[in-house]
Amino acid sequence: MQLSEEHEALRATVEEFAQKEVAPVIGDYYIREEFPYDLVATMGEMGLFGLPVPEEYGGMGGDYVALCVALEELGRVDQSVAITLEAGVSLGIMPIARFGSEEQKQRWLPDLAAGKALGGFGLTEAGGGSDAGATKTRAELDGGDWVVNGTKAFITNSGTRITSHVTVTAVTGRTGDKREISAILVPSGTEGFTVAPSYSKVGWNASDTHELAFSDVRVPEENLVGQRGKGFAQFLSILDEGRVAIAALSTGAAQGCVDESVRYARERQAFGAAIGTYQAIQFKIAEMEARAVTARLAWYHAAERMAAGVPFTKEAAIAKLVSSNAAMDNARDATQIFGGYGFMNEYPVARHYRDSKILEIGEGTSEVQKMLIAKRLGL
């Protein structure tokens, strides 16, 4: 896939923003474990949250590929900022944009597209993990309201001061032995909806992640997102797109490790010469670059099929698997190249080393991706 002129212009704009505005300050946010509201506001003003949102709802009227292009450039510099955008669009906006009613779109999308609000998607539960279909959260109709009870874990963008809602998957009934899972929009601040304190995380320290609890939470019946009983199927379709987005973010992280390693290898002197003159370092960086390029080709291929409207589940899984592996491997190698400095939080490679592991877990583990690939091969 060759980037269009519009996508290339967007890439250059986001690259400049990431290098000039994110890079100089994000390390301090990371160390303080503080959410970067000012950077999110700027991304909103740039229209990044609204890239794939139709203009009639306050968006840019672009496509999902544009979002992925932006995510790669952000991921090169910092993953916390990148995942805030990815989750804000993929999980906060797209369920409403794809499956919401006209009233829901008119009410929620404008502020979400402008970055004035963030939304989360409550799918994962503490006892479920990769088995997302094992949802225990329940919702029952009572007097025109959904009454929601249950808990969700590891939910991104769910507890910021600009979080407007969380879309929650819940069991809403049974058809024979099969459970009916639906998606229900729960506004922030609804009585009985509790957001736990932020997790203490290994990485992504400048992003927002919480456990959520719902105790007799009542929301109007019209807060159902999409069709009743189709919530899980809807999310699986959203997840395919999200995996391409995560693949782009992971590619950016892998490339960022190359960028930093090349810069350091030119400057760092050892045994009378720059370490970049030594073949051991050259070969390591060459392998890192090969991984980053391969990851980019993989997400480009998946994105091309996605944009063409043809099946891309296998390609999205391959892209997510390859790119997350590339990010983790490159982060490890970059840290080795930096030596002791690579273990210091002030250096971007240290953040990538801490951040990249979750790329092999979130939005479908590497094992799940292999299962999807094998299934599409007929196994």
C-alpha positions as MATLAB code, in Angstrom:
seq = 'MQLSEEHEALRATVEEFAQKEVAPVIGDYYIREEFPYDLVATMGEMGLFGLPVPEEYGGMGGDYVALCVALEELGRVDQSVAITLEAGVSLGIMPIARFGSEEQKQRWLPDLAAGKALGGFGLTEAGGGSDAGATKTRAELDGGDWVVNGTKAFITNSGTRITSHVTVTAVTGRTGDKREISAILVPSGTEGFTVAPSYSKVGWNASDTHELAFSDVRVPEENLVGQRGKGFAQFLSILDEGRVAIAALSTGAAQGCVDESVRYARERQAFGAAIGTYQAIQFKIAEMEARAVTARLAWYHAAERMAAGVPFTKEAAIAKLVSSNAAMDNARDATQIFGGYGFMNEYPVARHYRDSKILEIGEGTSEVQKMLIAKRLGL';
ca = [
       0.000    0.000    0.000;
       1.284    3.438   -0.965;
       0.162    6.307    1.252;
      -2.019    8.835   -0.548;
      -1.011   12.504   -0.624;
      -3.566   13.198    2.111;
      -2.275   10.392    4.312;
       1.337   11.466    3.778;
       0.474   15.059    4.696;
      -1.224   13.799    7.847;
       1.773   11.622    8.683;
       4.133   14.594    8.405;
       1.870   16.755   10.576;
       1.610   14.139   13.325;
       5.340   13.444   13.134;
       6.052   17.121   13.785;
       3.592   17.211   16.682;
       5.053   14.058   18.212;
       8.658   15.204   17.926;
       8.196   18.833   18.935;
       5.353   18.732   21.457;
       5.117   15.184   22.841;
       8.756   14.113   23.037;
      10.041   16.994   25.210;
       7.395   16.607   27.944;
       6.027   13.075   28.009;
       8.847   11.670   30.141;
       7.796   13.860   33.051;
       4.161   12.778   32.712;
       5.326    9.179   32.641;
       7.391    9.459   35.810;
       4.528   11.246   37.614;
       2.033    8.679   36.219;
      -0.090   11.639   35.160;
      -2.582   11.784   32.299;
      -1.491   14.363   29.645;
      -4.685   16.399   29.327;
      -2.981   19.212   27.418;
      -1.605   16.857   24.757;
      -5.010   15.192   24.409;
      -6.604   18.613   23.958;
      -4.115   19.472   21.234;
      -4.778   16.179   19.457;
      -8.461   17.024   19.625;
      -7.834   20.434   18.079;
      -5.807   18.745   15.336;
      -8.822   16.558   14.549;
      -7.052   13.288   15.314;
      -9.890   11.828   17.389;
     -12.327   12.652   14.614;
     -10.308   11.247   11.724;
     -12.731    8.397   10.818;
     -15.874   10.170   12.079;
     -18.322   11.570    9.477;
     -18.387   15.349    9.176;
     -22.066   15.544   10.162;
     -21.068   14.367   13.635;
     -18.144   16.758   13.997;
     -15.457   14.519   12.537;
     -12.940   14.885    9.729;
     -14.767   12.511    7.385;
     -11.617   10.498    6.754;
     -10.960    6.784    6.977;
      -9.562    4.350    9.513;
      -6.277    4.135    7.627;
      -5.682    7.804    8.497;
      -6.011    6.941   12.188;
      -3.449    4.149   11.789;
      -1.013    6.502   10.053;
      -1.293    8.922   12.978;
      -0.850    6.125   15.509;
       2.394    4.922   13.975;
       3.924    8.389   14.252;
       2.764    8.836   17.846;
       3.947    5.337   18.749;
       7.465    6.187   17.590;
       7.705    8.725   20.410;
       5.389    7.503   23.175;
       2.900    4.691   23.576;
       0.818    6.233   26.380;
      -0.254    9.110   24.150;
      -0.743    6.773   21.198;
      -2.936    4.309   23.113;
      -5.062    7.168   24.459;
      -5.879    8.095   20.862;
      -6.256    4.486   19.696;
      -8.622    3.501   22.493;
     -10.442    6.814   22.332;
     -11.353    6.155   18.704;
     -11.406    2.363   18.347;
     -13.150    1.609   21.636;
     -14.761    4.900   22.601;
     -16.066    6.196   19.286;
     -16.397    3.328   16.828;
     -19.070    1.270   18.679;
     -21.363    4.316   18.558;
     -20.311    5.362   15.048;
     -20.770    1.837   13.663;
     -23.787    0.578   15.589;
     -25.335    3.451   17.547;
     -28.714    5.035   16.898;
     -28.958    8.408   15.212;
     -29.790    9.975   18.560;
     -26.707    8.387   20.163;
     -24.490    9.620   17.355;
     -25.828   13.156   17.589;
     -25.456   13.233   21.372;
     -22.070   11.615   21.911;
     -19.916   11.820   18.781;
     -19.272   15.584   18.445;
     -17.448   15.943   21.776;
     -15.667   12.600   21.309;
     -14.503   13.578   17.819;
     -13.241   16.926   19.126;
     -11.233   15.302   21.931;
     -13.331   17.170   24.487;
     -14.583   13.826   25.803;
     -13.238   10.282   25.951;
     -15.115    6.993   25.980;
     -14.154    3.521   27.144;
     -15.306    0.032   26.247;
     -16.016   -2.307   29.155;
     -15.432   -5.799   27.787;
     -12.662   -7.474   29.806;
     -13.443   -8.971   33.201;
     -11.013  -10.160   35.856;
     -11.933  -13.819   35.426;
     -12.339  -13.690   31.658;
      -9.158  -12.409   30.058;
      -8.905  -13.739   26.509;
     -12.233  -15.558   26.944;
     -14.225  -12.373   26.381;
     -17.374  -14.371   25.742;
     -17.372  -15.495   29.370;
     -18.987  -12.219   30.450;
     -20.553  -12.338   33.912;
     -21.826   -8.747   34.011;
     -25.608   -8.792   33.659;
     -28.229   -6.284   32.555;
     -31.981   -6.715   32.985;
     -34.856   -4.575   31.783;
     -36.960   -3.037   34.524;
     -39.562   -0.372   33.895;
     -37.920    0.956   30.742;
     -34.413    0.916   32.225;
     -31.466   -1.416   31.957;
     -30.212   -2.399   35.403;
     -26.516   -3.321   35.157;
     -24.553   -5.348   37.726;
     -20.974   -6.594   37.462;
     -17.337   -5.571   37.151;
     -14.875   -4.848   34.358;
     -11.060   -4.825   34.432;
      -8.252   -2.997   32.617;
     -10.522   -0.434   30.945;
      -8.627    2.354   29.134;
      -9.814    5.992   29.210;
     -12.485    5.101   31.763;
     -11.589    7.400   34.657;
     -10.321   10.711   33.297;
     -12.069   13.960   34.137;
     -13.224   14.154   30.500;
     -14.508   10.559   30.258;
     -18.128   10.827   29.124;
     -19.204    7.181   29.099;
     -18.266    3.524   28.971;
     -19.966    1.075   26.619;
     -20.399   -2.158   28.573;
     -20.986   -5.708   27.375;
     -23.480   -7.586   29.543;
     -25.567  -10.726   29.469;
     -29.126   -9.588   28.728;
     -30.839  -12.957   28.410;
     -30.609  -16.491   27.043;
     -31.735  -18.306   23.944;
     -31.745  -21.955   24.927;
     -28.253  -22.718   26.216;
     -26.750  -19.688   24.484;
     -26.240  -16.476   26.415;
     -27.353  -13.219   24.850;
     -24.676  -10.513   25.122;
     -25.538   -6.889   24.408;
     -23.696   -3.556   24.545;
     -25.088   -0.815   26.789;
     -23.860    2.768   27.087;
     -23.368    3.913   30.686;
     -22.688    7.653   31.170;
     -19.987    8.667   33.648;
     -21.343    9.667   37.020;
     -24.381    7.394   36.832;
     -25.436    6.295   40.313;
     -23.950    2.920   41.206;
     -21.181    3.201   38.578;
     -17.863    3.191   40.470;
     -14.420    3.807   38.999;
     -11.628    2.283   41.094;
      -8.303    4.093   41.608;
      -5.795    3.868   38.766;
      -3.834    0.656   38.438;
      -0.148    0.636   39.304;
       1.209   -0.519   35.948;
       4.530   -1.681   34.572;
       4.143    0.585   31.547;
       1.804    2.960   29.710;
       2.126    5.083   32.852;
       0.705    8.229   31.259;
      -2.457    6.478   30.077;
      -5.647    5.987   32.079;
      -6.704    2.463   33.146;
      -9.218    1.385   35.794;
     -11.348   -1.381   37.194;
     -15.068   -0.577   36.996;
     -17.965   -1.741   39.142;
     -21.697   -1.559   38.417;
     -24.139   -1.955   41.285;
     -27.795   -1.685   40.219;
     -26.808    0.933   37.658;
     -29.913    2.161   35.857;
     -29.757    3.628   32.355;
     -32.578    4.172   29.824;
     -33.536    1.290   27.556;
     -32.514    3.391   24.549;
     -28.882    3.255   25.758;
     -28.628   -0.145   24.087;
     -25.903    0.183   21.421;
     -26.815   -1.727   18.267;
     -29.047   -4.780   18.344;
     -29.894   -6.672   21.479;
     -27.897   -9.903   21.640;
     -25.367   -8.682   19.059;
     -22.988   -6.947   21.438;
     -20.261   -9.556   21.311;
     -20.422   -9.922   17.523;
     -20.302   -6.145   17.176;
     -17.224   -5.968   19.337;
     -15.436   -8.685   17.355;
     -15.848   -6.605   14.201;
     -14.584   -3.526   16.034;
     -11.651   -5.575   17.318;
     -10.482   -6.459   13.808;
     -10.124   -2.760   13.044;
      -8.536   -2.178   16.433;
      -5.887   -4.810   15.763;
      -4.785   -2.985   12.629;
      -4.571    0.184   14.713;
      -2.548   -1.537   17.438;
      -0.304   -2.988   14.736;
       0.376    0.521   13.447;
       1.110    1.748   16.980;
       3.425   -1.238   17.552;
       5.216   -0.542   14.287;
       5.808    3.003   15.457;
       7.273    1.713   18.712;
       9.554   -0.673   16.820;
      10.695    2.141   14.526;
      11.199    4.500   17.452;
      13.629    2.021   18.971;
      15.556    1.981   15.686;
      15.612    5.786   15.574;
      16.964    6.085   19.100;
      19.504    3.298   18.612;
      20.927    4.811   15.426;
      21.244    8.201   17.108;
      22.946    6.727   20.162;
      25.252    4.451   18.145;
      26.589    7.467   16.265;
      27.278    9.440   19.450;
      28.379    6.873   22.022;
      32.127    6.318   22.105;
      33.677    3.064   23.337;
      37.169    1.639   22.794;
      38.154    4.695   20.800;
      35.308    4.808   18.290;
      31.565    5.338   17.968;
      29.825    2.056   18.827;
      27.948    2.271   15.511;
      31.213    1.427   13.742;
      31.232   -2.015   15.321;
      29.657   -4.832   13.352;
      27.927   -6.318   16.410;
      25.928   -3.101   16.866;
      25.374   -2.633   13.133;
      23.927   -6.123   12.765;
      21.660   -5.681   15.775;
      20.263   -2.399   14.426;
      19.906   -3.894   10.934;
      17.742   -6.678   12.364;
      15.693   -4.106   14.264;
      15.074   -2.131   11.070;
      14.074   -5.326    9.233;
      11.497   -6.064   11.947;
      10.056   -2.546   11.780;
       9.775   -2.609    7.987;
       8.160   -6.060    8.049;
       5.663   -4.883   10.659;
       4.790   -1.854    8.537;
       4.224   -4.004    5.469;
       1.942   -6.256    7.526;
      -0.296   -3.471    8.811;
      -0.331   -1.761    5.414;
      -1.550   -5.013    3.858;
      -4.282   -5.447    6.470;
      -5.299   -1.792    6.141;
      -5.488   -2.085    2.357;
      -7.937   -4.985    2.640;
      -9.893   -3.182    5.343;
     -10.226   -0.072    3.152;
     -11.291   -2.218    0.181;
     -14.115   -3.752    2.224;
     -12.893   -7.324    1.845;
     -12.314   -9.801    4.730;
      -9.215   -8.921    6.723;
      -9.489  -10.845   10.012;
      -6.473  -13.049    9.240;
      -4.423  -10.136    7.934;
      -5.252   -8.049   11.017;
      -4.185  -10.920   13.280;
      -0.928  -11.364   11.363;
      -0.211   -7.635   11.541;
      -0.905   -7.502   15.255;
       1.218  -10.592   15.953;
       4.189   -9.526   13.831;
       4.244   -5.888   14.918;
       3.843   -6.494   18.647;
       6.683   -9.036   18.496;
       8.768   -6.468   16.604;
       8.097   -3.796   19.224;
       9.061   -6.062   22.102;
      12.158   -7.460   20.377;
      13.341   -4.014   19.273;
      12.787   -2.560   22.728;
      14.924   -5.308   24.231;
      17.691   -4.830   21.678;
      17.612   -1.034   21.982;
      17.965   -1.309   25.748;
      20.991   -3.570   25.255;
      22.570   -1.103   22.840;
      22.097    1.728   25.345;
      23.572   -0.384   28.134;
      23.067    1.119   31.580;
      21.476    4.224   30.109;
      18.790    2.037   28.562;
      17.676    1.136   32.074;
      17.117    4.785   33.009;
      13.584    6.151   32.696;
      14.826    9.424   31.227;
      15.575    7.637   27.949;
      12.750    6.803   25.502;
      14.022    3.253   25.002;
      13.380    2.552   28.688;
       9.742    3.596   28.238;
       9.456    1.410   25.147;
      10.949   -1.508   27.069;
       8.348   -1.137   29.824;
       5.488   -0.341   27.448;
       5.900   -2.857   24.648;
       5.033   -6.038   26.542;
       1.368   -5.056   26.780;
       1.246   -4.865   22.974;
       1.542   -8.668   22.969;
      -1.418   -8.895   25.361;
      -3.951   -6.093   24.811;
      -6.719   -6.304   22.177;
      -6.063  -10.012   21.800;
      -2.962  -11.837   23.012;
      -0.372  -13.225   20.618;
      -1.810  -16.670   21.316;
      -5.284  -15.495   20.274;
      -3.836  -14.067   17.055;
      -2.268  -17.457   16.272;
      -5.606  -19.148   16.926;
      -7.335  -16.744   14.508;
      -4.702  -17.273   11.823;
      -4.893  -21.067   12.153;
      -8.685  -20.985   12.037;
      -8.626  -18.949    8.802;
      -6.264  -21.581    7.374;
      -8.921  -24.201    7.987;
      -7.447  -25.787   11.096;
];
